[in-house]
Amino acid sequence: MKYMLMYARNDEEFLGTPEEATRYEQLGGWFEELAEQGKLGDGFELQPARSATTVRWKGDEPVVTDGPFMESKETVAGYSIIEAADLDEAIAIAKKWPLHSHSVEIRPVIEQHEH
């Protein structure tokens, strides 16, 4: 089963400290291990939330604004699609995420099948 892991961080606290640099090195190993196990799909790191553009609707009219779609201290920093047997395995994978300044949200993916 596919799961999306969404990594969230507080952009204001993310300052590139030496500890964080070490964690990023560990992150490369984390991704390599998942890829070697055939469990890693697509994924990307995202630009900070301040670079977001949001489309909302007022009635039937779209309104475009700069900035993230919601007020929150944590914003989505990136995502990965993983292959796991079940939620327990997805949780075990997420627990090994080395950037402890981030949180990891796990969501099952609804896979569309061609008919």
N, C-alpha and C positions, 0 to 999 in steps of 0.2 A: 504494500500500500504506500502511496505517496503522501508525504507530509511537507508542509511549508514551515520552515523555521524562520521567524521574523525577529531580527535583532534590534532592540531599542536601546537608545542611550539618551542621556541628558546632554545636548549639544553644548550648553554653557559650561559644563564641567569637563568636557572632553578637551584637554589642553595638550595632548601629546607628551605626557610626562615620561621619564625614562622607564618607569614600570610598565606603562602602556606600550611603549616600543617593544619591550621584551615580550609582552603578551601577544603583540602582533606577529612576532617571530614564531611563537607557539601556535598561533592561529594557522600559519602556513602548514605546519605539521598536521594540525587537526583536519584541514581540508585534504591534504595528501592521503592521510589514513582512510578517510571516507571514500575517496576516489579509488584507492587500491582495493577496497572492499566492494566496489561496485554500488555504493549506496548514495553517491553524490550526483545530483542532477544539476540543473541550471541555478545560477544565483549571482547576485551582484551587490556591491556596497553602493549606498546611495549618497548623493550630495546632502549637505545639512538641510534641515527643514526650511531655513530661510530662503532656499533656492526654489521652493515649491510654488506651483501655480494651482489654484483651486477653481473648479467650476461648480457653482451651486445654482439652484433654480428658484426664482421668485415666481410662483405660479408656473407658467409655461415658458418663461423667459430665462435663458441662461445668463448668469452673472459671473464674470471672470475676475478673480482677485489674486494678488501676489500673496504668497505665504502658505503655511500649512492649513489643512482643512479643519483642524480643531486645536483648541488651546490645551496644551499639555506640556509638562516638564520633560517627559520622554517622547522621543519621536523615532520612527522607524529608520534605522541606519542601514539596513540591508536585509537580504533574504537568501535562503537556499531551499531548493527542493531536494528532499532526501527520499530514499526508498527504505522502508522499515517493515518488518513483519507485522507489527502492531504498535499501539500507543506506548506500551512499556519500552519497546526498543527505541522508539523516537525520543522518549524521555531520557533514556540512558545515553543516547547520542548527544542530546542537548546539555546534559549535565557535564559533558567534557568540554563545552565551549570555554575557551581560555580567557576571553575578555570579560572579567568579572565586573567591569563598570557597565556592562550591557545586561539587559534581561533578554530572555529567549521565549517567545510565544510560539506554541506548536499548534498547527491547524491541519486537519486532514484535508486533502485535495479531492475535489469531485472531478473524476476523470470522465470526459465525454467520449463516448464510443461511437465510431462511425457505423451507420446503418446501411 
